[in-house]
Amino acid sequence: MIFKQETQILKCTFEKEHFSKVKAAFKDRWPVVYIIEDDEKGQAYIGESTNICTRICDHWNNTERRALKNIYIIFNKVFNKSVILDLEAFLIGYIVADGKYRLQNGNGGQHVHNYYLRDEYQREFRHIWQLLQDEGVVRHGITLLENQDLFKYSPYKILNLDQFNVAVQILTDLKYDLGNNNQSRSFIIDGGAGTGKSILGIYLLKLLIDAKSSPAWTAEEEALDENLSYIIGHLSPNLRVGYVVPTQSFRETLKKVFDGIQGLDSKMVLSPEDVANSGEGLYDLLIVDESHRLRRRRALFNYGSYDKANKALELDEEATELDWILKKSRYQLFFYDSRQSVKPSDVEALRFFSLSQQEDTRNYKLTSQMRCKGGNDYIEYINNILECQQEEMLTFGSSYELLLFEDVEDMVSAIKEKNNKMGLCRNMAGYAWPWKTHKMKLSKIQKEGLYDIEIENKYEVNNAHKYIWNTTQRDWINSENSINEIGCIHTTQGYDLNYAGVIIGWEIDYDPINNIITVSKDMYQDAKGKEKVDEKILRNYIKGTIHLIV
């Protein structure tokens, strides 16, 4: 598509005496997107309107908005209302990740919708971003921002229809339960890897936090979906809410994300132990991400703190972290996927199944694949391979790249090359090699030439390839040396990558005679992961790990 009309950006000081300039430029009502900002305060508001003259007056009557300095109005005569809504969401998502401003916006109520020539318009959006960079409104390029955690886990992301419908249903049910003073209830959202569970959880939290500070959505605010606007407007503004993340690496990542979002705070991101030790009183709502990684009292590294928490909560010794969540909250939202349970310390799937079948539990389902460009077909393809049920080869379109390497260094080098070009590409593996460098400093490892993983060299038999495991458990994906290391499942679960290099070791194999996947307990190097575990359960853990990283 060739844009016959050039996109324009009108800049104006955000003072009432300057509004005549806007009125002169927009005598005819025309859909626009605008940014009101103050770079000294690091604050901004992004909106859209078909009547900008009236809208800026509404904003001027808002004390928070009036404190901002400049307004940038973006318009093009070929932009209709659908395009404008899409552009508004585009700018919100990227400006949050850019980090120059903290947005005064709520996180809206839009969901993905298609319209005529959307791909062409979105290419123009990237040109608009460049114009804003030239004006000094934003700092970084789009490619860089797309790799930022603030972009990937932003509560301002537009939900797909699957996520949006579940969000509306959850909030409708929560409003009903609160209104009827139901004492306690669990909500279980079942969704496979890459179905957007974390995005939905953070989105819901931000809506609830915004309801606390601004329970009445006004005409001056961005247009919410009518149903969502009504629900949020009638939720109690006094809810005590927390966001629980069982795994350390992902928890540290989300803490950094929350600190970059207006209204959110890293203190809202909790470990299960934080919940257990939170003192008297209940949370009204706990949103639990990666619920399949909640622990039970088995194969732990530290039984002392676990037992102390059970004692403090007056629970028996065998109580689980799931029990802690139930004990310390009125309502619980569990984002769950039984296939992502990869250790014997994880709460058993049967326990979650039992909870899901209780009369007062509400159940929801996420199905649309968001993480993998191969889509649901690819996910099903991998599932079928691991179950030895895939009878034919499939292709997944030109946007998805899948290669098989016969020499591991060829793959590691290819991933490093991809990382140099686009960032956020990492190598990872199942636990088929002992972690000899565990808790060692990188400087010591490098100085002494230590390594964990040794794999034969296809080209030079006597010159094996050597690598080290991840040198940190905290936010490893974003750590400085991660591109030179091999990540394990516990540092990569829940993350999005542009490209992943996957090393499959001797802990898993295929038996062609019986057409089954087999595992080797001896070759599997996670001592706690195989402690008191029979072969059938271990096979499920190892298959689950491969399923997640592939």
N, C-alpha and C positions, 0 to 999 in steps of 0.2 A: 504493500500500500504506500503511495506517495502522499504525504501530508501537504495539501495545497495551502493550508493555513499554517503559519509558523507559530509554535508555542511561544507565548510571551509571559514574562514575569514582571508585574508591577510592584515596585517597592514604595512604601509610604510610612512615614512616622506614625506610630499608633497613638495619636492625640486627636481629640475630638475636632479641633480646628482644622485638621488635615483631612477629615473624612470627605470633604467636598471634592477632593481629587479623585477619590474612589467613586463617588456618585457621578462625577462627570465621565469617568471611563466606562461605567457600567449602568448607563441609563436603561438599557434593555436588560431584562432578567436573563442571565446566562449561567449555566453551571460552572462553578470554579472550585479550586482547592486553594487553601490559604494556610500560611504559617505565621503565627504571631510569636515573636521571640525576643529574648534579651540575653545576649551572649555573656554579659557580665554576670548576670544572675545564674546563667546556665539553665534557664527555664524556657519552655516553648509549649505552644498549643497548636495542633493541626486539625483543620476541619474542612468541611465542604458545604456549599450552599448554592441554591439557585437564585438567591436574593441577597447578595453580599452586602448591600447597603443597609438592609435591616439587620443582618447578622452581626456586623461589626458594632452596631449600636447595642445589641444584646450583650456582646462581649464587654463593651465599655462599662456596662452596668454591673459587671462581675468584678469584685475587688481584686481577686487573684489575677484575672486576665488584664485588668487595667494597669497593673504594675509592669507589664511588658512594654518593649520600646518600639519595635518595628513590625510591620506586616508585609508579607510577600504574597501576592495573589497570582496564581498560575491559571492561565486560561488558553483555550484554543477553540476556534469556532467549530471544529469537527468533533469536539468532546461532548458526548451526551451524558446523561445522568449515570448510566452504568459505568462508563469510562471514569467519570469523576469519583465515584465510590471506590472503584478499583485503585485509582491513583492515590486517593487519600490513604487507603490501607497500605499500599506500597510504601509511601513516604513515612508513615508511622513506624512500620516495621524496620526500615533501614535507618531512620533517624535515631531510634532507640539504640540500635547497635552501634551507631556512629559515636555515641558517648558524649557529644558536645552539650546536649541538653537532657534534662530530666523532664519528661512530658507531664503536663497538667491534665492530659486526657484520661478519661476512663478507658477501658479496653473494648468499648463498643459492643455490637451484637451482630456483626456481619459474618457471613459464611461464603465460601467460594461459590461463585456463579459464573457461567459462561455467557458471552454475548458475541455479537458479530465482529469478526476480525480482532478478537482479544489479543492474540499473539502479536499482531502488528502494533496495536496500541501499547503493549507492554515493552516493545522495543523503543517506542518513543519515550516511555517512562524513564528508561536508562539515559536517554538524551537529556531529559529534564533534570535528572540527578546531576549530570555533568554541568548543566547551567547553574544549578544551586552551588556546586563546588566552585565554579568560577566566581560566583557572588560572595563566596566565603561563608555561606549559610551552613554548609556541611563540610567535613574534613576529609573523609576517606572514600576510596573507590568501592564500588559495589562488590567486586570479587573478594576483596579483603573482608568486607563486612559479612558476607555470606558464610564465612568460616568462623565467625565469632559466636561464642555461646549465648551472648545477649541477643543475637539474631535468632539462633536456633530454638531457644527456650523462652522467647519473649511472650508475655501474656497478651501482647497486641497482635499476635499472628491471627490471620483469618482462618477460622476453622473450616475443615471440609464438612460436607452436609452430614456425614455420619457422626462426626464429633459434635456438631452443632445440635443435632436432634437429641443426642444423649445429654448434652449440657442442659438444654431446656427441660428435658424430662427429669433430670436429677434435681434441678432447682425448683421445679413444680412440686415434686414429691417432698423435698425438704421444707418448702413453704407450708405444704399441707401438714406435715408432721409437727412442725413448730407451732402452727396455728391451732392444732388439736392437742397440743401439750403432750405428745407421745414421748415417753420418758427416754427411750433408747432405740436405736435402729442402725443396722449396718447396710451399706450400699456397696455392692461388688460390681466393678466394671471389668469385665473379662475382655482381654485383647492381646493378640499376638505381638511379637517383636515388630516395631516400626509402625504400629497403628495409631501413634500419637497420644499415648496415655499420659506422658509427662506434660506435653503441651496442654492437654485438656485440664489436667490437675492444676497447673499454674494459672491457666485462664480462669478457672472457677475460683481459685483463691483470690485473684485480683478483683474479680467482680464482687466478692463478698467483702473484701477490704474497702473497696470504693463505696459500697453500700453503707459502711460504718461512718465514713466521712461526709458522704453526700447521698443520703437515703432517698431524696426526692429528685429524680431526673427531670430537668427542666428543658424548655424549648431551646435554651442556649447551648445545651450539651449536644454532642454528636447523636445522630439518629440511631437509637437502638432498635432491634427487632421489637415490635410492639409487645409480644408475649413476654419476652425477656425483660423489657423495661418494666412491665407491670409486676412481674415476679420479684425482681431486685428491689423495686420501690416498696414492696410490702414485706421484705425480710427484716428481721430485727437488726438494728444497727449496733447491738451490743454483744454480738457473738464473739466468743473467744475461740480463735481458729489457729491451728498449727499445721505445718507441712512436714511429714515424716519421710525420711529417706534412709533406709537401712544400710546401704553400702557407703563406705567412707569416701571413696573416690568421687562418686556421683554427688554425694552430699556436699563436698567441698566445692565442686563446680557450681551447684545451684546456689550456694551461699554467695558466691561472687556475682552471679546473675541477679539475685534478689537485691543486692546492695546497689545495683545500677538501675533499679526500677522505682519510680515515684510511688510511694505508698507501701512498698515492700521493704523488708529488712532481713539481713542474714540471720537474725535471731529467730525468725519464724521457721527456719529450716532446722529440724530436730532429728536427733538420733532416737531410737527406741529407748535408750537409757535416759536421755533428756526428758522424755515423757514420764518415765517411771519415777524420776527424781524431781518432778516439777512441783512438789509440795502439795498442800491441800487444795481442794477444789478440782472441778472437772473442766476439761475443754468441751465447749459446745460441739465442736467439729474438728476431727483430725482427718486430713487428707493424706493417705499413705501411698506413696509412689513405690514401685518395685516391691509390692507386698510379698511376692514369692520369695524374697530374700530375708524376710523376718525369720529370726532364729528360734530354735528350740534348744533344750539343754543336752546337746550331743555334739561331740567332736569340736568343742570350743577350745580356743587358746587361753581364755581367761574365765574360769568358772567363778572366781571370787566376786567380781563385780556383778555378774549375772545373778548369783545367789543372793547378793546383797539387795538387788532390786526386787527380787521376788519376796524377800523378807519384808522390805519396806512397804510393799503393796499388800502384805498379809496373804500371799499366794503360796501354794505348796511348791516344793522344790522343782517339780517337773513342769511348772507353768511356762508358757512360751511368751515371746515378745508380742505375739498376737493377743494373748491374754492381757498383757500390759496395756495395749491400745484400747481394748474393750473395757478394761477397768477404769481407765483415766479419761473417758470421753462419753458424751451422750450419743453422738452420731459419729460414724466412721465411713469414709469413702476409701475403699481398697481397690487400687489398680493392680490387676492380677493376671498372671499367665503361668499356668502349671508347667509349661514346657521350658520356662526359664529358671526353674529350680535346679541348681547345679551342685549342691553340696548336701551331705547328710545333716548338717546343722540347720538347713532350711526347714521351716514348718512344713509338715507333710501335706500333700495335696488333699488327702482325705479330710483333714481338719478344715480346710477352706470349703471343700464340697459340703461338709456337714453344716457349716455356717450358711452357705448359700441356700440350703434347703429349709432353713428355719422360717417359720411363718412370718416373722417380722423383718426378714431381710429382703431388700430390693435388689434385683439383678439387671444388669445392662450389658450390651455387647458392642465392641468396636471391631470392625472388619476391614476397613479400607487401608491399604498399605501406603504409607507416606515416605518411609525411609529409603526403600530400595527402588531404583528406577526400573527394575525388572518386574515390579508390581506383584500383585497377588499370585500370578501365574508362576513367578520364580520361587516365591515362598513355598507354594504347594509342590513345586518341582523338587526342591531340597527336602521337604518332608517325605515325599515319595521315595527319593533315593535312600534316605536314612531308614525307611521302612521296607526297602527292597521291593518297591511296587511300581517303579518307573519303567515302563516298557518301551518308550520311544524318546528320541532326542527332541528337544524343543529349542526354539529361538525366542528372544525376548525384545526384539526391536533394536533399531540402530542407536538408541540413546543409552543402552546398557552394554557394558563391556565385561566379558568373562573369559579369562585366559587360564590355561593349565601350563605350568612350568615343570620341566624335568630336573632343573638345577635350581636350588633354593636361592643362590646368590643372584641369579638372573631376575627372580621375582623381587627380592629385596632391593636390588638396584633400580628396577622398574618403578617400584613404589617411591623410592627416593627422588627419582626423576619427576614423577607426577607431583610429588610434594613441592619440589622446586618451582613448578609451574603454577599450581593452584592451591597449595597448602592443604592441611588436614588430611594427609594420607599416612597410614601407619601399618606396620606389620604386627601380626599377632599369631598365637598358637595355642593349641590344647596343651594340657600339663603333662607332656611326655618326657621332660628333661628335669633333673633335680635343680633346685634353686640354690646353687652353691654360693652365690654372692649376696644372699639375702641379708638385708640391713647393713651392707657395706656401703661406704661412700663411693661415689663415682670416681673421685680422684684416686682412691686406693685401687679400685678395679682397673683403671686405665694404666696406672703406674706399674702395677704388677702383671699386667697382661692377662687378667683372669677372664673366665668365660663360663657360661652355664650350658649353652646349647652347642653341640657339635654334630654337623651333618656332612655326609660324604660329598666330595666335589666330583661332579660328573666328568670334568675335563682334566683334573689332576688328582689321581687316586690318593696320593700321599700328602695332600694339602687340603685338609677338611675345612669347611666353613665354620666359623665360630661366632657366637652371639651371646649377649647377656639379656636376662629378663629385665622387666621394668624396674628401675631403681627407686621409684616412689609409688606409694599407694594412693597418694592424694592428687587428684586431678592430673593423672599421668598423661592423658592425651595432649594437654597443653603445656607439659613440662619441656624444658629447653632441649634435653637430649633424647626425647622420646622417638624421634625419627631414626635414631641409631640403636634402638632397643627393640625387644620383642615384648609386646603386651600380653598379659594373661586375661582370662575372662573377667576377673574381678576388677580390672582397671579399664575395661572396654565396654562392659554391659551397660546399655542405655544410651550410648553415644552414637552420633551420626558422623560418618566419615565420607569424604569424596571418593577415595579408593582404599580398599583394605587388601593387604597381602596376608593370606592365611596358610600357615604351615600345619599340615596334618601329620602327626607322628605315629609311632608304632603302638600307641595305646588303643588304637582302633583299627579294625581290618574288616575285610569282606570274605565270607565263606561261600564260594560259588557253588559248592555241592549242595549245601542246605539253603542257599539263598538267604542268608541272614548276616547282619552286622555283628561282629564279635569284638570283645574288648579284652585287654590284658591287664589284670590287676597289678602284675609285677612291673609292667612298663609305665603304668600311671603313677606319677611322682607326687601327687598331693596326698601326703600321709594322713592328714585329717579328713580329706575327701573320701578316703576308702576305709576309714576306721570303722570296724564292725558293720560293714556293708556287704550284702551278698551280691553275686555277680549280676543278677537281673537288675537290681536297683542301680548298681554301678554303671551298667550299660546305659541306663536311662540318663544318668548324670553326664556321662561322656558324650552320648549322642546329643544331649541338650546343649552342651558346650559347643560342639561342632555346628549344630543348627544355628546357634546365635552368632558365631563369628563368621560363618559362611553367608 
